[in-house]
């Protein structure tokens, strides 16, 4: 079923993505660091990695997954703070309480990211755009944190939209804008299109979603199997109606060993 149909069957999704979440939570207790490059992660002496960096640090190339030693070479003034998962989990519980004022269909993908289906919800006369704006304002007022949001009639498109105006912004894709938005979208933005899949798509001349036309399906299936058909569906604005789950899908936890090890 094409999920972009309009009318009474139209679905509405809001994707909320907190801005540099771990660091932002830490800065609530250390506001004097607001204008400094700050990251949360393990120490260089313990071969740690960066979990999150604020946007000032990102200007120096510091990002999640980067070795802390490398990050400190790239940004000598970097302020490194230890990871405190219990503090982040406490804020996530508060976020969940805020989201459930608008809908009981809340799905956390991680501690700092959630998808909300607001189809048929009565607040703000059912406007997902107004709900998203109010959610962002409430998060900032009650928690002192900023969030970016995406609004769309498809769950995966709402997630993509939430990245367009980061940080502290919102982007809306209305049902009649879906096709035009997808036509111009880099296919690497589609969930599940990693480097290996993109290499295949690029070899087939598919760099934007509009390039993945119906006549490409046989080649997609040949080289990517059923995943190729999934990519085609997403590029057409087709999304299966999946079961709602409120469970957090992932929590990133890293443990760096003090010495190199070799797999047998």
C-alpha positions in Angstrom: 0.0 0.0 0.0 1.2 3.4 -0.9 1.4 5.3 2.4 1.2 8.7 0.7 -2.5 8.5 0.1 -4.5 11.5 1.4 -7.8 11.9 3.0 -9.1 10.1 6.1 -6.5 7.4 5.7 -3.6 9.8 5.8 -1.0 9.0 8.5 1.0 11.6 10.4 4.4 11.1 11.9 6.7 13.3 14.0 10.3 12.3 14.4 12.1 14.0 17.3 15.8 14.0 17.5 17.6 15.7 20.4 20.6 17.9 19.6 23.9 16.5 20.8 22.0 14.9 23.5 24.7 13.6 25.9 26.6 16.8 25.8 23.5 18.9 26.1 22.5 17.0 29.3 25.9 17.5 30.8 25.8 21.3 30.0 22.7 21.6 32.1 25.0 21.2 35.1 27.9 23.1 33.6 26.5 26.1 31.7 29.9 27.8 31.9 31.0 25.4 29.1 28.3 26.4 26.7 30.7 28.4 24.4 33.4 25.7 24.5 34.0 22.6 22.4 32.7 19.8 24.5 32.5 16.0 24.0 31.4 13.1 26.1 33.4 9.9 25.9 36.2 7.7 27.2 39.7 9.1 28.0 42.6 8.8 25.6 44.6 7.0 28.2 42.0 4.2 28.2 41.8 4.2 24.4 38.4 5.8 24.6 36.1 7.0 21.8 33.8 10.0 21.5 30.1 9.3 22.2 28.8 12.7 21.4 30.2 16.1 20.6 28.6 19.5 20.6 28.3 21.6 17.5 31.3 23.7 18.4 33.5 20.6 18.6 32.1 19.3 15.4 33.5 22.3 13.5 36.9 20.8 14.3 35.9 17.5 12.9 35.1 15.9 16.3 32.3 13.3 15.9 30.8 10.2 17.4 33.0 7.1 17.1 36.2 9.1 16.7 39.1 8.0 19.0 39.4 10.4 21.8 43.2 10.8 21.2 42.5 11.8 17.6 39.7 14.2 18.7 42.1 15.9 21.2 44.7 16.4 18.4 42.1 17.9 16.1 40.7 20.1 18.9 43.4 20.8 21.6 40.9 22.9 23.6 38.3 20.1 23.7 36.6 19.6 27.1 36.1 15.9 27.6 33.4 14.8 30.1 32.7 11.2 31.2 29.6 9.2 30.1 26.8 9.1 32.6 24.1 6.9 31.2 21.9 7.1 34.3 21.6 10.9 33.7 20.6 10.5 30.1 18.1 7.7 30.8 16.5 10.0 33.4 16.0 12.7 30.8 14.7 10.1 28.3 12.0 9.1 30.7 11.0 12.8 31.0 10.9 13.0 27.2 8.7 10.0 27.0 6.2 11.6 29.5 6.1 14.8 27.3 5.6 12.8 24.1 2.7 10.8 25.6 0.8 14.0 26.2 0.2 14.0 22.4 0.0 10.3 21.5 0.4 6.8 23.0 2.1 5.7 19.8 5.7 6.5 20.8 8.6 4.5 19.6 12.1 5.3 20.9 14.9 4.3 18.5 17.5 5.3 21.0 17.8 7.4 24.2 17.7 10.6 22.2 15.4 9.8 19.2 11.8 8.9 18.9 9.0 8.5 16.3 5.5 9.6 17.2 2.5 8.7 15.2 -0.1 11.4 15.7 -2.7 10.2 13.2 -6.2 11.2 14.4 -4.9 13.0 17.5 -7.2 15.9 18.6 -4.6 18.4 19.8 -4.1 21.5 17.7 -7.0 20.4 15.5 -5.0 17.4 14.4 -2.1 19.4 12.9 1.1 17.4 13.2 3.1 20.5 12.4 1.7 22.5 15.3 2.1 19.5 17.6 5.7 19.1 16.6 6.4 22.8 17.2 4.7 22.6 20.6 6.7 19.5 21.6 9.9 21.3 20.7 8.9 24.3 22.8 7.8 22.2 25.7 11.1 20.2 25.7 13.1 23.5 25.8 10.9 25.0 28.4 10.7 22.1 30.8 14.0 20.4 30.2 16.2 23.2 29.0 17.2 21.2 25.9 16.7 21.7 22.2 15.3 19.2 19.7 15.0 18.9 16.0 11.9 17.5 14.4 10.6 16.2 11.1 7.0 15.9 10.1 5.8 13.6 7.3 3.0 11.1 6.3 5.7 8.3 6.3 7.7 7.3 9.4 11.0 7.0 7.6 10.5 10.3 5.8 9.8 12.0 9.2 13.2 10.7 10.4 14.9 12.0 7.3 13.1 15.4 7.6 14.3 15.7 11.2 17.9 16.0 9.9 17.3 18.8 7.4 17.2 21.7 9.8 19.5 20.4 12.6 20.2 21.7 15.1 17.2 23.1 16.8 15.0 23.2 13.7 12.0 21.6 12.1 11.2 20.5 8.6 7.8 19.5 7.3 6.9 17.3 4.3 3.2 17.4 3.4 1.6 14.6 1.4 1.6 16.5 -1.8 5.3 17.3 -1.3 6.5 13.7 -0.9 7.1 12.9 -4.5 9.1 16.1 -5.2 11.1 15.7 -2.0 12.0 12.1 -2.9 12.9 13.0 -6.5 15.7 15.3 -5.2 16.8 13.1 -2.3 20.3 11.5 -2.3 19.6 7.8 -2.1 22.2 7.5 0.7 19.6 9.2 2.9 17.3 6.2 2.6 17.5 4.0 5.7 19.4 0.8 5.0 21.5 2.3 2.2 25.0 2.0 3.4 28.3 2.1 1.5 28.0 -1.4 0.0 24.4 -0.9 -1.2 25.3 2.6 -2.5 28.2 1.2 -4.5 25.7 -1.1 -6.3 23.2 1.7 -6.8 25.9 4.0 -8.1 27.1 1.4 -10.6 23.5 1.2 -11.8 23.4 5.0 -12.3 21.2 5.6 -9.2 22.3 8.5 -7.1 19.0 10.1 -6.4 15.7 8.4 -5.5 14.2 9.5 -8.9 16.8 7.4 -10.6 15.5 4.2 -9.0 12.6 3.6 -11.4 10.4 0.5 -11.9 12.6 -0.8 -14.7 15.5 -1.0 -12.3 13.8 -3.6 -10.1 15.2 -6.7 -11.9 18.8 -5.4 -11.5 18.2 -4.3 -7.9 16.8 -7.8 -7.1 19.8 -9.4 -8.9 22.4 -7.6 -7.0 20.7 -6.8 -3.7 18.1 -9.4 -3.4 14.9 -8.5 -1.5 16.8 -5.5 0.0 16.8 -4.1 -3.5 13.0 -4.1 -3.6 12.9 -2.5 -0.2 15.1 0.4 -1.5 12.8 0.8 -4.5 9.8 1.0 -2.3 11.3 3.6 -0.1 12.3 5.7 -3.1 8.7 5.5 -4.3 7.3 6.6 -1.0 6.0 3.2 -0.1 6.1 2.1 3.6 4.6 -1.0 5.1 2.4 -0.4 8.1 4.4 -1.9 10.9 3.5 -2.8 14.5 3.9 -0.1 17.1 6.5 -0.7 19.8 7.6 1.6 22.6 10.8 -0.3 23.3 14.1 1.5 22.8 15.7 0.0 19.7 19.3 0.7 20.6 21.6 2.1 23.2 25.2 2.7 22.3 27.6 1.3 24.8 31.3 1.0 24.0 34.0 -0.9 25.9 37.6 -0.3 24.7 40.1 -2.9 25.6 43.5 -1.7 27.0 45.4 -3.9 24.5 45.0 -5.0 20.9 43.4 -8.5 20.6 43.3 -10.8 17.7 40.3 -12.8 16.5 40.9 -16.5 16.0 
